[in-house]
Amino acid sequence: MAPGMARFTGKVALITGGAGGIGRAAAVRFASEGARVVLVDLAATNLRQSVAAVEKVDGEVLAVEADVTRMADVEKYAEAAVKRFGGVDVFFNNAGVLGALKPLVDYPEETFDRVIAVNVKAVWLGMKVVTPLLRARGGGAIVNTASIAGLRGSPNIIAYTASKHAVVGMTRAASLELARHSIRVNAVCPAPIETPMARELDAAINRERLTATIPMRRYGAPEEVAALVAFLASPDATYITGGIYTVDGGAMA
Ligand SMILES: NC(=O)c1ccc[n+]([C@@H]2O[C@H](COP(=O)([O-])OP(=O)(O)OC[C@H]3O[C@@H](n4cnc5c(N)ncnc54)[C@H](O)[C@@H]3O)[C@@H](O)[C@H]2O)c1
């Protein structure tokens, strides 16, 4: 850890999608800056790898297997965080799925419903259950993961596009409701990031053509998203709420 970088000493960071690329990088970043970390995900094997990554930087970590779309599971991960670490200060509401890559006329209805359940309903459920925990600590920070697909249209990912626009809207609405409780709510909007989700994308689209739309001519690294998330959750961002931040190599410029 760089000197002066322990922005989260004594804090607890709860991260959904903690087994995934961005969630794991964020977990390592928060732990490196002093936070105790709770990782939530469905994917048990990958979750264990994330725990190992946090332990490698001497972080204290709890993993909870949970489906973020189910209220009972959301309550379970929140309760586990309180039981183990006494509360929550930072909520990185990040689990998400890409869904199908198909024209809207061919898009399967059950996939549409699943994408909305994970990327929209679960983001709300997380904020609904975790907000009282943040209030109990006298305030805190929520960072929701949207996407550049939440800021513009993208062909062949109709449900994902709808869901990430919804994350942007929920972030703004939540920031207005929660400002008076000293809870800041912001969203990050990554371009393609080198994670398992980007590999799903690569399987269906022409990576070179997509890369050519990014001024920096590359996908991002999960650590580059984690750095923004950590900033937004930190005491360096105390006047920042309701903000929608791109981390996209210039794609939205
Ligand atoms: N990788 C990209 O190119 C990119 C770009 C923009 C936004 N995002 C967003 O970033 C977030 C993190 O994605 P990532 O890139 O790390 O992908 P990832 O696939 O590596 O991670 C997503 C994680 O969410 C978990 N998850 C999915 N459904 C779940 C559920 N119902 N309950 C619990 N966990 C569940 C998965 O198991 C997985 O570990 C997502 O919200 C994604 O939409 C990713």
The ligand as an SDF file (V2000), in Angstrom:
LIG
                    3D

 44 48  0  0  0  0  0  0  0  0999 V2000
  -16.6130   -6.1900  -18.4580 N   0  0  0  0  0  0  0  0  0  0  0  0
  -17.1820   -5.2420  -19.1440 C   0  0  0  0  0  0  0  0  0  0  0  0
  -16.8650   -5.0560  -20.3260 O   0  0  0  0  0  0  0  0  0  0  0  0
  -18.1740   -4.3170  -18.5080 C   0  0  0  0  0  0  0  0  0  0  0  0
  -18.4510   -3.0850  -19.1040 C   0  0  0  0  0  0  0  0  0  0  0  0
  -19.3770   -2.2320  -18.5290 C   0  0  0  0  0  0  0  0  0  0  0  0
  -20.0340   -2.6290  -17.3660 C   0  0  0  0  0  0  0  0  0  0  0  0
  -19.7700   -3.8300  -16.8000 N   0  0  0  0  0  0  0  0  0  0  0  0
  -20.4940   -4.1980  -15.5860 C   0  0  0  0  0  0  0  0  0  0  0  0
  -19.5720   -4.4590  -14.5630 O   0  0  0  0  0  0  0  0  0  0  0  0
  -20.1680   -5.3150  -13.5830 C   0  0  0  0  0  0  0  0  0  0  0  0
  -19.1860   -6.4050  -13.2320 C   0  0  0  0  0  0  0  0  0  0  0  0
  -18.9710   -7.2060  -14.3830 O   0  0  0  0  0  0  0  0  0  0  0  0
  -17.5670   -7.8790  -14.7560 P   0  0  0  0  0  0  0  0  0  0  0  0
  -17.0850   -7.2140  -15.9540 O   0  0  0  0  0  0  0  0  0  0  0  0
  -16.7180   -7.9660  -13.5540 O   0  0  0  0  0  0  0  0  0  0  0  0
  -18.1050   -9.2970  -15.2370 O   0  0  0  0  0  0  0  0  0  0  0  0
  -17.9900  -10.7260  -14.5710 P   0  0  0  0  0  0  0  0  0  0  0  0
  -18.8640  -11.6010  -15.3850 O   0  0  0  0  0  0  0  0  0  0  0  0
  -16.5730  -11.0690  -14.3680 O   0  0  0  0  0  0  0  0  0  0  0  0
  -18.6360  -10.4790  -13.1160 O   0  0  0  0  0  0  0  0  0  0  0  0
  -20.0050  -10.4090  -12.8680 C   0  0  0  0  0  0  0  0  0  0  0  0
  -20.2770  -11.2050  -11.6110 C   0  0  0  0  0  0  0  0  0  0  0  0
  -21.6550  -11.0610  -11.2410 O   0  0  0  0  0  0  0  0  0  0  0  0
  -22.0640  -12.3140  -10.7160 C   0  0  0  0  0  0  0  0  0  0  0  0
  -23.5100  -12.4800  -10.7750 N   0  0  0  0  0  0  0  0  0  0  0  0
  -24.3060  -12.5320  -11.8710 C   0  0  0  0  0  0  0  0  0  0  0  0
  -25.5730  -12.7520  -11.5080 N   0  0  0  0  0  0  0  0  0  0  0  0
  -25.5930  -12.8520  -10.1540 C   0  0  0  0  0  0  0  0  0  0  0  0
  -26.6040  -13.0790   -9.1980 C   0  0  0  0  0  0  0  0  0  0  0  0
  -27.8700  -13.2680   -9.5690 N   0  0  0  0  0  0  0  0  0  0  0  0
  -26.2510  -13.1060   -7.8980 N   0  0  0  0  0  0  0  0  0  0  0  0
  -24.9660  -12.9410   -7.5090 C   0  0  0  0  0  0  0  0  0  0  0  0
  -23.9720  -12.7080   -8.3710 N   0  0  0  0  0  0  0  0  0  0  0  0
  -24.2800  -12.6770   -9.6750 C   0  0  0  0  0  0  0  0  0  0  0  0
  -21.3690  -13.3380  -11.6160 C   0  0  0  0  0  0  0  0  0  0  0  0
  -21.3260  -14.6210  -11.0200 O   0  0  0  0  0  0  0  0  0  0  0  0
  -20.0140  -12.7060  -11.8180 C   0  0  0  0  0  0  0  0  0  0  0  0
  -19.0620  -13.1740  -10.8760 O   0  0  0  0  0  0  0  0  0  0  0  0
  -21.4800   -5.7860  -14.2010 C   0  0  0  0  0  0  0  0  0  0  0  0
  -22.5520   -5.0460  -13.6500 O   0  0  0  0  0  0  0  0  0  0  0  0
  -21.3180   -5.4650  -15.6710 C   0  0  0  0  0  0  0  0  0  0  0  0
  -22.5460   -5.2560  -16.3140 O   0  0  0  0  0  0  0  0  0  0  0  0
  -18.8430   -4.6830  -17.3380 C   0  0  0  0  0  0  0  0  0  0  0  0
  1  2  1  0
  2  3  2  0
  2  4  1  0
  4  5  1  0
  4 44  2  0
  5  6  2  0
  6  7  1  0
  7  8  2  0
  8  9  1  0
  8 44  1  0
  9 10  1  0
  9 42  1  0
 10 11  1  0
 11 12  1  0
 11 40  1  0
 12 13  1  0
 13 14  1  0
 14 15  2  0
 14 16  1  0
 14 17  1  0
 17 18  1  0
 18 19  2  0
 18 20  1  0
 18 21  1  0
 21 22  1  0
 22 23  1  0
 23 24  1  0
 23 38  1  0
 24 25  1  0
 25 26  1  0
 25 36  1  0
 26 27  1  0
 26 35  1  0
 27 28  2  0
 28 29  1  0
 29 30  1  0
 29 35  2  0
 30 31  1  0
 30 32  2  0
 32 33  1  0
 33 34  2  0
 34 35  1  0
 36 37  1  0
 36 38  1  0
 38 39  1  0
 40 41  1  0
 40 42  1  0
 42 43  1  0
M  CHG  2   8   1  16  -1
M  END
$$$$
